[in-house]
Amino acid sequence: MTTSKETEVKVGYKSPIVMGSIGLLTLVFLGLLGRDGMVAFEISRRTDSLQLPTLDIDSSLLGVLSGLAMFALAGFSFSKAIKNLKTPIWVSIVFGLVGVTALLGWLAAEKSVPIAFIAGTALVLAVPIILGAMAGIMSERVGITNIAIEGQLLTGAFMAAVVSSITGNFLFGIIAAMVTSALLSMILAVFSIKFLAQQIIVGVVLNVLVIGVTNFLYQQWLTEDAENVNFPGTMDIIKIPVLSDIPLLGPVFFENRITVFFAILIVPTIWFVLFKTRLGLRARAVGEHPLAADTVGINVGRTRFWWVTIGGSIAGLGGAALTIGNAGAFGREMSGGFGFIALAVVILGRWNPIYASLAALLFGFSIIMRVWANQVSPGIPTDFITMVPYVVTIIAVVGFVGKSRPPKALAVPYVKG
């Protein structure tokens, strides 16, 4: 007979070891061997009515203090591992924020760091990835592998730009983006549920199809009449009274375009539905054990169809965020792999909307870092800055996330009876 001690899962010491190693690198390279010069962290923007004082600190001293703080967090993680307890997620988040602060200080030696600008822009750039990840979570939680997120984003971006340009109405553009991406998701759902097709192959085919169609239409139509069909501009920035005046948080969360507000609302809504409602319980049951779900009266095929379809509409909104929410026009293959990044953050976030969104913000941060770092430290190769979040992601997967367990019935066709 197997005893409880034999079946007890060992947490291990990966997290404290990884955290301690990163803390050591921060202490040495960003601290002791760091760059000399004062760095000013600007909490308020110059246009804000409420001005908070800047935080001035020596760049190398910041690196030393950050390294020591990261060592302390690694020690806390080690104390948890001794008791066979997992490192709390808040420790990992604080650890990452401390490391990012040290990196910003190192880059901006003798210059300033506009925190509100960097955080706000990172959020805007992460919105397509966040919404694409929500589509992935909704699909995969019910057992359908969604490789077609890239195509869904690209479809939404194309339709939002074209419809908004023709009608002169951004709302129509958003609706068109969501509807067409939902229709694309229906194809994935029908082939996966009705015809039991290989889900990954269907997703890849849909991506290639959308890329081909949008490239053709862009070359033959949009470039020929760009002023009328591909010049929508961007939606106005909405300021929420009172809340937008809060230092730092206001400009980031409460002074943005409607697509960002939608993303901020959608993420907790999906989390609540998935984990706090009967509807979410049924969806997770279909993704974990469809036979048991069918036995208790849940229609597996219908559940999968609608969750995949609604998820596709959310990805379409993410595509709209690329064009009328940011760039102002459609470009060839402008999704630029965001769909595949969204698929990665679904796994990194363990199919949890909150964690996946935090992982998506990491990639949004990397994009703005590439631009900002080139301005404040032009001598540092931008490729180095660009690869930082990807390296951090690998470290997070190996050291913090551990083995991710997908829904048991993911990519497994279900045949009733």
N, C-alpha and C positions, 0 to 999 in steps of 0.2 A: 504493500500500500504506500502511495506517495504521501509524504508528510508535508506540512505547510512550509517547513524550512526548505525542503527540496524544490518546492514550486515557487518559492519567493523569488521575485525578479530583482537582480542586483542592479542598482543604479549605475555604479561605476564612478570613475574619477575623470572622465573625459572633459566635462565642463570646467572643473577647477583647473585642470592642466592647461586647457586651451586659453582660459581667461588669464591665468598666470603668465603664460607665454606671450600673449598679446600685451599684457601690462608691462612686461619686461622690455619688449620692443618699443613700446611707447615711451617708457622711462629713458631708455638709452638714446634712441634716434630722434624723438621729438622733444626730449628734455635735455639730458646731459650733452648730447651732440647736436642739439637743436639750433635754431636760428636766433640770433640776438635781435632785440628790438621790441618796442612796446606794440601791443595790439589792442585796439579799441573795439569792444563788442557793443554795437549800437542796437539797443532794445527797441527804441522808438524810431519811427521814420521822421524825417525833417518836416514833413507836412502834417504830422499828427498834432492835434490840439493839446494833448497831454504828453509832455516831454519827460522821459525818464533819463537820468544820467547814464552816460556810457560807462562800461566796466573796462578799466584799463589795467593790463597786466603784462608782464614780460613774457614773451613767447616761450622761451626755454623754461622759465619757472612754471608756466602753465603746463608744459609737457611733463615736468617732474611731478607736480601735484596730481595731474591726471593719472600718471603711471602709478603713483602710490595709492590713489583712490581705486584704481583697477585691481591692484594687489589686494586691497582690503576686501573688495567684492569677491575676488577669487578665494580669499580665505573664508568668507562666509559660505561660498559655494562648497568649499572643502568640508566645512563643518556639517553641512547638510548631507554630503556624500558619505561621511563617516556614519551618520544615522540612517543611511540607505534611503534618503529622501531626495527628490528631484530639486534642482535649483529653481526657485520661483521665477516666473516669467518676468516679474518686475525687476528682478536683479539683472537679467539679461538686457532689458530695455535701458536701465540706468547705465549699465556697463557700456552699451553701444553709444549712448548720448555723451558719456564722458570721453570716449575715444574720438567721436566726431568733433567735439569741442577742441580737443588737443590738435587734431588735424587742421581744423580751421585756423587756430591760432598759429600753427607752424606756417601755413600758407600765407597768412596775412601779417607777418612780422613787419612792423613799422607802418602798417596800414590799418584799416578798419574792417569789421565784419558786419554787414547789414543783415542781422538775423531774420527780421521780418520778411525782407525781400527773398532771401534764400529759402526760408521755410514755405512761404506762400507760393513761390514759383515751383518748388519741388512738389507741392500738393497738386498744382494745376497740371504739371507734366505727368504726375502719377495717376491722374483720374482715368485715362483710357485703360491703363493696366489694372487699376482697381476694379473697374466695371467689367473688364474682360475676365478677371479672376472670379468675380461674382457669377458670371455666366458659367465658368468652369465648375465652380463649386455646386451650383444648382443642378448641372447636368450629371456630375460624377457622384453626387450624393444619392442619386436615384439609380446609379449603375451604368450610365452612358458616358463613355470616354469622349470628351469634346476636344478634338484636335483642331476643329474648325474655328477657333476663336479669332485667329488672324483674319480669316475671310469675313467673319461677322463684323469685326472692327472696320475693315476696309470697305465693306458694303455700306455700313452706317456713315462712314466719312464721305463716301462718294454721294450718297443720296442726300445727306444733310446739305452739302455744298450746292448741289444742282437744284434741289427743290427750293432751298432758301433763296438762291439767285433768281430763279424763274418767278417765284411768287412774291419775293420781297418780304417774306414772313419767316422768322426763325422758328416759330412754333411748328409750322408746317414741315420745315426741314427736320426737326427733331422727331416728329411723328413718322415721317417717311423713313427716316433712318431706323427707327425701332421696328416698324412694320416689316420692312424688307429684310432686316436681319433676323426677325422672328420667322419669316417665311423660309429663309435659308436654313434655320435651325430645324424647321419642320421636316426638311428633306433629310437631315441627319437622323431625326427621330424616327421617321417612317422607315427608312432603310435599315435602321438598327433594330426597331421593334417589330415591324411587320415582316420584313424580308430577311431578318437575322443576318444582315451583312456584317462584314468585319468593320468595326467602328473606326478604327484608326485609318484604314484605307479610305473609307467614306470621307472622313475629315480631311485627309490630305488632298483627295480629289476636289473637294469643295474649295479648299484654299487655292489650289492651282486654277480652278475654274474662275473664281472671283478675280484673281490677279490678272488672268488673261482678258477677261471681259472689261474690267476697269481700265486696263492699259490700252485696249483697243478704243474704247469710248473716249478716253482722255486724248489719245493721239488724233482720232478722226473727228471728234466733236468739240471737246472742251477747249483744245488749243486753237481751234478755228473760230470759236465764238466765245472766248473767255469772258468778255465783258458782260455778256448776258446770261451765261450758264455756269460760270465758275468764278464769280467775284462777289460772294455773299458778305464778306467782311466778318467781323466777330460781334458777338452779342455784347450788350452793354454790361458794365460791372454794376452790380447791385450792392448797395450799402444798407445793412440792417441797422436802423437807428439804435443808438446807445451801445449796442453790442460791438459795432464796428469801431468804436472809440476805445475799446479796451486795449491797452498796450500789448503788442506782440500777437495775442490771440485774436484780436479784432481784425487786423489786416489779413491774417491767414485764413480764418474760418468764416468771418462774417462780412467780408468785402470781396465778393467774387462774382463770377458768372454763374448762371443758373445751373449749368452742367456740374459745377463743383458742389453746389448746394444739394443737387440730386444725389450725387455720390455720397455725400456726408450723411444723408438720410437713408439711402438704400442699404448701406453696409450694416448698421445696427438693426434695420428692419429684417433683413435676411437672417441675421444671427438670431433674432428673437423668434421668427417663424420656425427656423430649423430646430432650435433647442428648447423652446418654451411653449410650443403649441402642438395640438394634436395633428394638425396638418404636417408640421415638420417631422413629428414622430413617424407618421405614415411614410413620408418620403424617405427617411433614413432606414426604415424597415425594408422598403423596396430595394434600397441599395445594398443592404446587408444580407437579407435573407428573403428573396422574392417569393419563394414557395410558402414560407410561413405567413408572409403578408397576404398572399392570395388565399390561404386557408382561412384567415379571419375576415375575409370579405373585401380586401383592398384590391382595386383594379390596377394591376401592375403596369400594364401597357398604357392606360390612360394617365396614370400618375407620372410615368416617365415622359410621355409625350408633352404634357403641359409644363412640366418643370424645365425640360430642355427648351421648349419654345419660349417661355417667359424669360429664361436665362439669355436666349439669343437676342430678345428685344433689349435687355439691359446692355448687352455687348454693343448693340446698335447705338445706344445712347453714348457709350464710350467712343464709338467712331465719330459721332457728332461732336464730341468734345475735342477731337483732333482738328476738325476744320472750323466750324463756326464758334467753337469754344477756345480756339488757340491760334491756329495758323491763318485762318481767314480765307482759305481756298484749298482745293483738292490738288494733290500732287501724286505722281506715279508711285505706287506701292508705299504710300506715306505712313502706313501702319508700322513699317520698319521693324518687324519682328516683335512688336508689342504683344501680339497674341500668344506667341511662344513664351515670352517672359511671363505673361499672365498665367500660363499653364504651369510654369516653374514655381511661381509664388503660391499657387494652389497647393502644391506638394509641400513647399517650404512652410506654409501656414497650416499644414495638417488639415486641410479641408474645413478650416474655420474662417469665417468672413473677417473677423477682427484681426487675427494673426496674419492672414493673407494680405490685408490692406496695409499693415505695418511693413511687411516685406516689400510690397509694391512701392511704398514711399522711399525705400532705400534706392530703388532704381530711378525714381524721380529726382532724388537728391543727387545721384551720380550725373544726371544730365546737366543740371544747373551748375554743379561743381566744375564740370569740364569747361563751361563758358566763363564762370566767375574766376576760377583759378588761373586761367590764361590772362585775365585782366590784371589781377593783383600780383601774380608771380609768373611773368611771361617766360622766365628761364627754365621753369619746370615743365618737362614733357607732359602734354595733356593726356597722352595715352596712359601715363602712369596714374593720373587721377581717374581716368575713365575705368580702369580695371579694378580700382579699389572696391566698389560695391560687389563686383562679381567674386573677388577673393573673399570678401566678408561673407557672402552668401555661402560659398563652399565651406568656410570655417563654421558658419552657423549650422549648416546641415550636418557636418561631421561632429562638431563639438557640443552643440546645444540641442538641435532637433532630434538627433539620433535616428532610429529606424522609424520611418513614417509608414503607418498602416492605412492603406486606402480602404474604401468600402469593399467588403468581401465579394460582392457580386459585380464589381466594376468590370465592364467590358464582357460580361458573361450574358449571352442571350437567354431570355426566359421563354420557354414554351409551356403554355398552360396544359396541365394534365400529363 
